[in-house]
Amino acid sequence: MATNNQGKLREFEALLAFPGLIITSPGAEQVYLRVEETGRTYAENARLKATAYARASGLLTVADDSGLEVDALGGRPGLQSARFGGPHASDHNRILILLRLLAGVPLPERTARFRAVLVLAHPQGPIIQAEGTCEGIIAFAPRGRRGFGYDPVFYLPAFDRTMAQLPQSIKNRISHRALAARKLRRMAGALLRTN
């Protein structure tokens, strides 16, 4: 996995688990890169990361780029979700900035989605891409201690909980990363069966 984010690694270990697959990180493989996310889409950024880490490690590599798109903010923070509020802002600070920007916006107008794009790359280049989205509403205040990022304010009406309040087993069924990972696994399985 082209990430050292421990929260993402834990999620992907569960989402991509199948017999014989060993998921490792750049740090564990002693691959130290800084890939500039200069793409204009999630897919472009995921391809940049997957390709760079696959070439550097010599391993099949999965990279994701994901973000939170809030309709009342014209789709922001979007591609800048991880850097919203500056490169050193914490998850908590990003949530506070988001809530400040949405002050006075009524609940029905706080619609949002998490979007994830996963790219599987071989050291010679990208080979598979999958996308997943999860629709929700931005809550008025953080709730829950599970997850990471914007999970505490991403409210799911069908569950009457934020993403951070859901058990991991449910999150691993419905999240944007879960949906993208399922598609990626199906496509990778089909590819392996034809080769």
C-alpha positions as CSV (number, residue, x, y, z in Angstrom):
1,M,0.0,0.0,0.0
2,A,1.4,3.4,-1.0
3,T,0.7,4.9,2.4
4,N,2.2,5.1,5.8
5,N,-1.1,6.4,7.2
6,Q,-1.8,3.8,9.9
7,G,-5.6,4.3,9.8
8,K,-5.6,3.6,6.0
9,L,-3.3,0.7,6.4
10,R,-5.6,-1.0,9.0
11,E,-8.6,-0.4,6.8
12,F,-6.9,-1.9,3.7
13,E,-5.6,-4.9,5.6
14,A,-9.2,-5.8,6.3
15,L,-10.6,-4.7,2.9
16,L,-8.1,-6.4,0.7
17,A,-7.4,-9.5,2.8
18,F,-7.3,-12.8,1.0
19,P,-5.1,-15.9,1.4
20,G,-1.5,-15.5,0.3
21,L,-1.6,-11.7,0.1
22,I,0.8,-9.8,2.3
23,I,0.1,-6.1,2.7
24,T,3.1,-4.0,3.5
25,S,3.9,-0.3,3.6
26,P,6.6,1.9,2.2
27,G,8.1,2.3,5.7
28,A,8.2,-1.4,6.2
29,E,9.9,-1.9,2.8
30,Q,12.3,1.0,3.5
31,V,11.0,2.9,0.4
32,Y,11.2,6.6,1.2
33,L,9.5,8.7,-1.5
34,R,7.7,12.0,-1.5
35,V,5.3,11.9,-4.4
36,E,3.8,15.3,-5.2
37,E,0.1,15.0,-5.8
38,T,0.0,17.3,-8.8
39,G,-3.0,15.6,-10.5
40,R,-6.3,17.4,-11.1
41,T,-8.3,14.3,-10.1
42,Y,-8.3,11.6,-7.5
43,A,-7.5,9.1,-10.2
44,E,-4.4,11.1,-11.5
45,N,-3.0,11.4,-7.9
46,A,-3.6,7.7,-7.2
47,R,-1.9,6.7,-10.4
48,L,1.1,9.0,-9.6
49,K,1.5,7.4,-6.2
50,A,0.9,3.8,-7.3
51,T,3.3,4.0,-10.2
52,A,6.1,5.7,-8.2
53,Y,5.9,3.3,-5.3
54,A,5.6,0.2,-7.6
55,R,8.8,1.3,-9.5
56,A,10.7,2.1,-6.3
57,S,9.7,-1.2,-4.5
58,G,9.5,-3.6,-7.4
59,L,6.2,-4.8,-5.9
60,L,2.6,-4.6,-7.1
61,T,1.3,-1.5,-5.4
62,V,-2.1,-0.1,-4.5
63,A,-2.5,3.6,-3.9
64,D,-5.6,5.5,-3.1
65,D,-6.6,9.1,-3.3
66,S,-9.7,10.1,-1.5
67,G,-11.5,13.1,-0.2
68,L,-14.6,14.7,1.2
69,E,-16.8,16.6,-1.1
70,V,-19.3,19.0,0.5
71,D,-22.0,20.3,-1.8
72,A,-22.6,23.5,0.2
73,L,-18.9,24.3,-0.3
74,G,-18.9,23.6,-4.0
75,G,-17.2,20.2,-3.6
76,R,-14.5,21.4,-1.2
77,P,-12.3,20.3,0.4
78,G,-12.2,17.6,-2.3
79,L,-8.6,17.0,-3.5
80,Q,-7.3,19.1,-0.7
81,S,-9.1,17.1,2.1
82,A,-5.8,15.9,3.7
83,R,-4.3,19.4,3.4
84,F,-7.4,21.4,4.3
85,G,-6.2,24.1,6.8
86,G,-2.6,23.7,5.8
87,P,0.0,20.9,5.7
88,H,0.3,20.6,9.5
89,A,-3.3,20.8,10.5
90,S,-4.6,17.8,12.5
91,D,-7.8,15.9,11.7
92,H,-9.4,17.8,14.6
93,N,-8.4,21.2,13.2
94,R,-9.7,20.3,9.7
95,I,-13.0,19.3,11.2
96,L,-13.2,22.6,13.1
97,I,-12.5,24.6,9.9
98,L,-15.1,22.6,8.0
99,L,-17.7,23.2,10.7
100,R,-16.9,26.9,10.8
101,L,-17.4,27.2,7.0
102,L,-20.8,25.4,7.4
103,A,-22.0,27.5,10.3
104,G,-25.6,28.5,9.6
105,V,-26.1,25.9,6.9
106,P,-29.2,23.8,7.7
107,L,-28.9,20.0,7.9
108,P,-30.7,19.3,4.5
109,E,-28.1,21.5,2.7
110,R,-25.1,19.8,4.3
111,T,-25.0,16.9,1.9
112,A,-21.6,15.4,1.2
113,R,-19.8,12.4,0.0
114,F,-16.6,10.5,0.6
115,R,-14.9,9.5,-2.7
116,A,-12.0,7.1,-3.1
117,V,-10.1,6.0,-6.2
118,L,-7.8,3.0,-5.9
119,V,-5.1,2.2,-8.5
120,L,-3.2,-1.0,-8.7
121,A,0.2,-0.6,-10.4
122,H,2.9,-3.0,-11.6
123,P,6.5,-1.7,-11.6
124,Q,5.9,-1.0,-15.4
125,G,2.8,1.1,-14.8
126,P,-0.8,1.3,-13.7
127,I,-3.1,-1.6,-14.5
128,I,-6.4,-1.3,-12.7
129,Q,-8.5,1.6,-11.3
130,A,-11.6,1.4,-9.1
131,E,-13.8,4.1,-7.5
132,G,-16.2,4.2,-4.6
133,T,-18.4,6.8,-3.1
134,C,-20.4,7.0,0.2
135,E,-23.1,9.6,0.6
136,G,-23.8,11.4,3.9
137,I,-24.5,14.7,5.6
138,I,-22.0,16.8,7.6
139,A,-23.1,16.8,11.2
140,F,-23.2,19.9,13.4
141,A,-20.6,18.5,15.8
142,P,-18.2,15.5,15.9
143,R,-19.5,12.3,17.3
144,G,-17.7,9.0,17.8
145,R,-14.1,7.9,18.4
146,R,-13.6,5.3,15.7
147,G,-12.0,6.0,12.3
148,F,-10.0,9.0,11.3
149,G,-10.1,12.1,9.2
150,Y,-13.6,13.5,8.8
151,D,-15.4,10.3,10.1
152,P,-16.6,12.0,13.3
153,V,-18.7,14.6,11.3
154,F,-19.8,12.4,8.4
155,Y,-23.4,11.4,9.4
156,L,-25.1,8.5,7.8
157,P,-28.9,8.9,8.1
158,A,-29.6,5.2,7.3
159,F,-27.6,4.3,10.5
160,D,-28.4,7.4,12.5
161,R,-24.6,7.5,13.3
162,T,-21.5,9.2,12.1
163,M,-18.9,7.1,10.3
164,A,-16.8,7.3,13.6
165,Q,-19.6,5.7,15.6
166,L,-20.0,2.7,13.3
167,P,-18.4,-0.7,14.2
168,Q,-15.5,-1.5,11.8
169,S,-17.5,-4.4,10.3
170,I,-20.2,-2.0,9.0
171,K,-17.7,0.6,7.9
172,N,-15.9,-2.1,6.0
173,R,-19.1,-2.8,4.0
174,I,-20.3,0.7,3.2
175,S,-17.4,3.1,3.1
176,H,-16.0,4.7,-0.1
177,R,-12.8,2.7,0.3
178,A,-14.7,-0.5,0.9
179,L,-16.7,-0.1,-2.2
180,A,-13.6,0.8,-4.3
181,A,-11.6,-2.1,-2.7
182,R,-14.4,-4.6,-3.6
183,K,-14.3,-3.4,-7.3
184,L,-10.5,-3.6,-7.3
185,R,-10.5,-7.1,-6.0
186,R,-13.1,-8.3,-8.6
187,M,-11.1,-6.7,-11.4
188,A,-7.8,-8.1,-10.1
189,G,-9.3,-11.5,-9.8
190,A,-10.6,-11.4,-13.3
191,L,-7.2,-10.2,-14.6
192,L,-5.3,-13.0,-12.7
193,R,-7.7,-15.6,-14.1
194,T,-7.1,-14.5,-17.7
195,N,-3.3,-14.5,-17.4
